[in-house]
Amino acid sequence: MTYRQAKWGEPIIFELSKESKQSFIIDDMFKEYANEALSKIPEDLRRKSALKIPNLSEVEVVRHFTRLTQMAYGVDVGPVPLGSCTMKYNPKVSEELANDQRVTELHPYQDEETAQGILEIMYLMQRWLAEITGTDECSLQPPAGASGEFTGALIIKKYHIDHGMHYKNEMIVPDAAHGSNPASSAMAGFKVVKIPTDSDGETDINALKAALSERTAGLMLTNPNTLGIFESKILDIADAIHERKAFLYYDGANLNGIIGVVRPGDMGFDIIHLNLHKTFAAPHGGGGPGAGVVCVKKELKEYLPTPIVDYDGRKYFFRYDLSKTIGRVSWFYGNITPIVKSFVYLASLGPAIREVAEISVLNTNYLLKKLANLKGISLIYGEGRWRKHEFVVSFDKLRKETGVNAEDVAKSLLDRGIHAPTIYFPLIVPEAHMIEVTETETLENLDLIADAYKEIVEKAYVNPEELKKAPKNTSVGRLDAIVANHPNTLAPTYKHVLARK
Ligand SMILES: Cc1ncc(COP(=O)(O)O)c(C=O)c1O
């Protein structure tokens, strides 16, 4: 067999198996040890038939799995400039410590006295995240950003009901918002009121004021917003919301652009969720799980999901006695590994966390400057304004002039070894590419991305057909986007595997 690059349709490991092969020869000493261990397992709990595992030599096993890893692209391979996702490099020291036995062998039912180390980490995370966000208390329970939003919406709802304001049943959400904002508001029972973005790329404050009424329960906002633009009228927005006895909710998915520089709490936000799996360097997108920590101002502390961790000066302990708690939003204490990874990240950066924001903003604007003048690219919103953590460009002009659309450009980036950015979001920008390079990409990588875009748009004007066929250098070619989004998406994959049995 000659060496080949991994392609879709690789044989599964059982198909490579042959009776005559094996990886290890089990010597007599091991057998003796294994038999002794076996004798301690009650007869009725022992396996009745031989374990069905494939027979291969060790080198075949290693090559098989190494080939499979080559089919995947991740941030350890190259840049992943997915806007709104903050796919930064995840330091290996965090992985190392989160995989320490003292973390992995903890059990959620373990006595608190024997888990003081992890409780201290959780307590410190609550304190540090409250400090970073300008709030008073945090719950580490929600397992994702969207779950944090849902938690926040439930807190808003319960607060209003407790204060006799049952009629507050509307959540205002800008049209540039991530889809999870209206979805989580609706799940919590709110009617979603959509407001537009102005030509500067900010929330239209006049439309916001017109939408406010006694029914307004809150406004969900991310700042910087999904266009990467800082909402400069945020203090006026906060005043307008608070005058209506409503709450300002901060979708913290975009905190990377301002962390350590300004605090959402100081801008007037009352409830905040943070995506530890974005801003705080815990892996996501296949590397999860996530953590959507929720932090609140004093007034809302008693509403947080329980348990939270407290400290009495001698020991750390779980508190379940918050008087108005909305209850649990996930099992046990939340996803612990992203919390440990983010703890290591924060502990290693300390006050230098501010540089995360500074460099991510510098990288964003450097790349934006290089792309903004390319033929076929336009900005639609916020012409001439600085961006924070990300920017959005439109290929609408390119599509009209050459037939090459945002998807074709994205697929052509894959052929040049660069992961595509987020495309067709936010919905208010036609043929959108939402690009976020984070602080962890080097100047050389930013230039590589810019050069790839330049080459692609130039090619669009001379050979658009070639770009329509991209990608051709990846382990799978262009997928049918309609089929890929159909509820039966997985059927062909499973059929393919099942057909082999
Ligand atoms: C702006 C914004 N808000 C909320 C979310 C939801 O976060 P999660 O994917 O952790 O549920 C995302 C996710 O990409 C996002 O970009």
The ligand as a Gaussian input file, in Angstrom:
#p B3LYP/6-31G(d) Opt

LIG

0 1
 C      -22.962000      37.031000      19.286000
 C      -23.247000      35.632000      19.797000
 N      -24.130000      35.477000      20.796000
 C      -24.422000      34.256000      21.297000
 C      -23.832000      33.107000      20.807000
 C      -24.226000      31.769000      21.377000
 O      -23.167000      31.131000      22.039000
 P      -23.078000      29.540000      22.113000
 O      -22.711000      29.055000      20.744000
 O      -22.025000      29.262000      23.142000
 O      -24.407000      29.026000      22.537000
 C      -22.915000      33.225000      19.753000
 C      -22.279000      32.017000      19.180000
 O      -21.611000      32.019000      18.178000
 C      -22.603000      34.504000      19.242000
 O      -21.724000      34.665000      18.252000

